[in-house]
Amino acid sequence: MKKFGLHLLITLFILFLASLLLDVAYTKVLSTSSSRNKVEHVMHSKNKNYDVVIMGTSRANNHFVTELFEKKGLKAFNYGMSGSHFFETDLMLKKMLDNQFKIKTLLLEADLSVCNENRDEGTTARFMPYMHGDATITEHIKSQEDYFQLYYLPFYRYIKFDNKIGLREVLKVLKNEPTNVLHNKGYYPLLTTKSGKMKNDISTLKPIRNRYLEDVKKLCAQNNIQLILVMTPMCENTKGLDYFEKVNQLYPEIHNFENVVHDDNYFSSCGHLNDAGARMYTQFIIKELKL
């Protein structure tokens, strides 16, 4: 029995040591990468000056054409991230401010994300390699139920988020494999239009007083950033479009531009404009908001 106990302790020690070494190795590789996604781009950027910073989900990433802002003489970048929620947007803004970004106007897409305070696993994963060395990230993650495991268990975060920061991503970083995430100053154009009649159902969504959106508002006020909140278009054949009116009742300061573009020919999918639709919408935004 004693021999079994000794073998068990040795095995556990070896596993712990292996986990610790793998954690250090993965962190070293992934935290040095600076251009494969927008999170690491911000983490490795200092003293940026922008007239307009765009943030939000894919409905920001695909809907705001950075080039059109720049043609108006505005230095801009689209930091919208597909799948993200306000949980990650709030943390991203905190890191921009930590890194001395000077932002005159934050244009934030605030519609479908208003209904939840959950984290997006894929986007949150991008912050994990920096967790132990960054107090802002650590403090932000403390609200999560699995904070203890993420912070204190070696290599747990890389197993948990293997799909985004696992071995495949480590190898891509080591090979210096490029991505197109930062092309077009962060704007990602959707060039196709879905055939047939588009439809969607958002009738189950219920807007809430979102604590992470509230924190973004507070950060902007504290740092003299003009915050412009907007809703972006959805195809006409969507069940539950009154959701946008409910958001407006809760947050009257959010501009409801959901119906600015409504022809299906300008949509790639029911919730995302194609490039032509995005250009039409961006031109409207620039003119309407007098940017």
HUSULZI-V888495 format. One record per backbone hydrogen bond with DSSP energy under -0.5 kcal/mol. CO is the residue of the C=O (numbers start at 1). NH is the residue of the N-H. Records with the same first field share a line. If there is no record, write none. Layout:
CO: NH, NH
This chain:
1: 5
2: 6
3: 7
4: 8
5: 9
6: 10
7: 11
8: 12
9: 13
10: 14
11: 15
12: 16
13: 17
14: 18
15: 19
16: 20
17: 21
18: 22
19: 23
20: 24
21: 25
22: 26
23: 27
24: 28
25: 29
26: 30
27: 31
29: 32, 33
30: 33
37: 41
38: 42
39: 43
40: 44
42: 45
48: 102
50: 104
51: 105
52: 77
53: 107
54: 79
55: 109
56: 81
57: 60, 61
58: 62
60: 63, 64
61: 188
63: 65
64: 66
65: 68, 69
66: 69, 70
67: 71
68: 72
69: 72, 74
70: 73
73: 75
74: 76
75: 51, 52
77: 54, 79
81: 84
85: 88, 89
86: 90
87: 91
88: 92
89: 93
90: 94
91: 95
92: 96
93: 97
94: 98
95: 99
96: 101
97: 100
99: 47
101: 103
102: 50
104: 226
105: 53, 107
106: 108, 228
107: 55, 109
108: 110, 230
111: 114
112: 115
113: 116
114: 208
118: 87
119: 121
120: 124
121: 125
122: 126
123: 126
124: 127, 128
125: 128
127: 130
128: 131
130: 133, 134
131: 134
134: 138
135: 139
136: 140
137: 141
138: 142
140: 143
141: 144
144: 147
146: 150
147: 151
148: 152, 153
149: 153
152: 154
153: 156, 157
155: 159
156: 160
157: 161
159: 162
161: 164, 165
162: 166
166: 170
167: 171
168: 172
169: 173
170: 174
171: 175
172: 177
173: 176
180: 183
182: 185
183: 186
184: 187
185: 78
187: 189
189: 191
190: 275
200: 239
202: 205
208: 210
210: 214
211: 215
212: 216
213: 217
214: 218
215: 219
216: 220
217: 221
218: 222
219: 223
220: 225
221: 224
224: 226
225: 227
226: 106, 228
227: 229
228: 108
229: 255
230: 110
231: 257
236: 238
237: 200
238: 241
239: 202
240: 243
241: 244, 245
242: 246
243: 247
244: 248
245: 249
246: 250
247: 251
251: 254
253: 255
255: 231, 257
257: 260
258: 234
262: 236
263: 266
264: 267
266: 274
268: 194
269: 272
270: 235
272: 268, 269
274: 278
275: 279
276: 280
277: 281
278: 282
279: 283
280: 284
281: 285
282: 286
283: 287
284: 288
285: 289
286: 291
287: 290
